Amino acid sequence: MTLDDMSSWLRAQPSLRGSAPPLDLRTLPDLPHVLFAQWILAAAGEGVPEPHAMTLATVDHEGVPDARTLILKDVSERGWAFAGPRASRKAEQLVTRPHAALLFRWQPLVREVRVRGRVQEASPEESAADLAARSEAARRDVEPGSWVRWWLVPDRVEFWQGATDRRHTRIVYERSDDGWSLSTPAAVG
Ligand SMILES: Cc1cc2nc3c(=O)[nH]c(=O)nc-3n(C[C@H](O)[C@H](O)[C@H](O)COP(=O)(O)O)c2cc1C
């Protein structure tokens, strides 16, 4: 295949090939991290490798986006946690623009989750505990203080489940002063 054939090769590649689990929209939890826990556990149960790997998107000081893969460290009512070196592009970008988005994709279940919100640096103790929990090899040459845990505090979490007949499902949680509201707008894609 030459590069000239790339467009037709891409068009011929199948997508949305997994098998979406049954989803009852009448029994959704009130809080997004609860549904997230159900979905990541379902992904693990289906044998998805590294279901806790996610894309972290940030923007630089000029508003230009950036993205990379990270490991999810925790999820709770507080938000979604991730960690990395202070001397990094992501750390620099989060200082200048403390907003981010996370993307999880679990192909066999035809599911993705998008999380958006503000990012807060965890306390030095929490970052040190995160570093201490890493493997010895991963800790080598990393000093406490140079490793940071962050919490993404979401204001919007979207769960998307694809269907082969293109009748996809979208579940959106949005935060307001009154707490979380839940909607299921028409899904596209
Ligand atoms: C599966 C996988 C997991 C990763 N997990 C992390 C992580 O938890 N923290 C991290 O800082 N980098 C992680 N990386 C490396 C990042 O993708 C990225 O290359 C690195 O953090 C530098 O990004 P930056 O230059 O935007 O700061 C991971 C990469 C892969 C492929």
The ligand as a MOL file (V3000), in Angstrom:
LIG
                    3D

  0  0  0     0  0            999 V3000
M  V30 BEGIN CTAB
M  V30 COUNTS 31 33 0 0 0
M  V30 BEGIN ATOM
M  V30 1 C 0.0250 3.7760 28.8990 0
M  V30 2 C 0.7310 5.0460 29.2790 0
M  V30 3 C 0.6000 5.5230 30.5680 0
M  V30 4 C 1.2470 6.7150 30.9600 0
M  V30 5 N 1.0460 7.1760 32.2220 0
M  V30 6 C 1.6230 8.3470 32.5880 0
M  V30 7 C 1.3410 8.9120 33.8830 0
M  V30 8 O 0.5680 8.3790 34.6960 0
M  V30 9 N 1.9660 10.0820 34.2110 0
M  V30 10 C 2.8120 10.7180 33.3280 0
M  V30 11 O 3.3380 11.7770 33.6940 0
M  V30 12 N 3.0590 10.2230 32.0910 0
M  V30 13 C 2.4820 9.0650 31.6900 0
M  V30 14 N 2.7110 8.5630 30.4300 0
M  V30 15 C 3.5770 9.3380 29.5110 0
M  V30 16 C 2.7610 10.5000 28.9050 0
M  V30 17 O 1.9160 10.0130 27.8860 0
M  V30 18 C 3.6250 11.6350 28.3310 0
M  V30 19 O 4.4370 11.1500 27.3030 0
M  V30 20 C 4.4870 12.2780 29.3860 0
M  V30 21 O 3.7800 12.4440 30.5930 0
M  V30 22 C 4.9840 13.6600 28.9280 0
M  V30 23 O 3.8740 14.4760 28.6270 0
M  V30 24 P 3.9890 16.0830 28.6190 0
M  V30 25 O 5.2280 16.3830 27.8140 0
M  V30 26 O 2.7720 16.5740 27.9350 0
M  V30 27 O 4.0780 16.5510 30.0360 0
M  V30 28 C 2.0720 7.4050 30.0250 0
M  V30 29 C 2.1750 6.9160 28.7100 0
M  V30 30 C 1.5130 5.7650 28.3470 0
M  V30 31 C 1.6310 5.2820 26.9190 0
M  V30 END ATOM
M  V30 BEGIN BOND
M  V30 1 1 1 2
M  V30 2 1 2 3
M  V30 3 2 2 30
M  V30 4 2 3 4
M  V30 5 1 4 5
M  V30 6 1 4 28
M  V30 7 2 5 6
M  V30 8 1 6 7
M  V30 9 1 6 13
M  V30 10 2 7 8
M  V30 11 1 7 9
M  V30 12 1 9 10
M  V30 13 2 10 11
M  V30 14 1 10 12
M  V30 15 2 12 13
M  V30 16 1 13 14
M  V30 17 1 14 15
M  V30 18 1 14 28
M  V30 19 1 15 16
M  V30 20 1 16 17
M  V30 21 1 16 18
M  V30 22 1 18 19
M  V30 23 1 18 20
M  V30 24 1 20 21
M  V30 25 1 20 22
M  V30 26 1 22 23
M  V30 27 1 23 24
M  V30 28 2 24 25
M  V30 29 1 24 26
M  V30 30 1 24 27
M  V30 31 2 28 29
M  V30 32 1 29 30
M  V30 33 1 30 31
M  V30 END BOND
M  V30 END CTAB
M  END
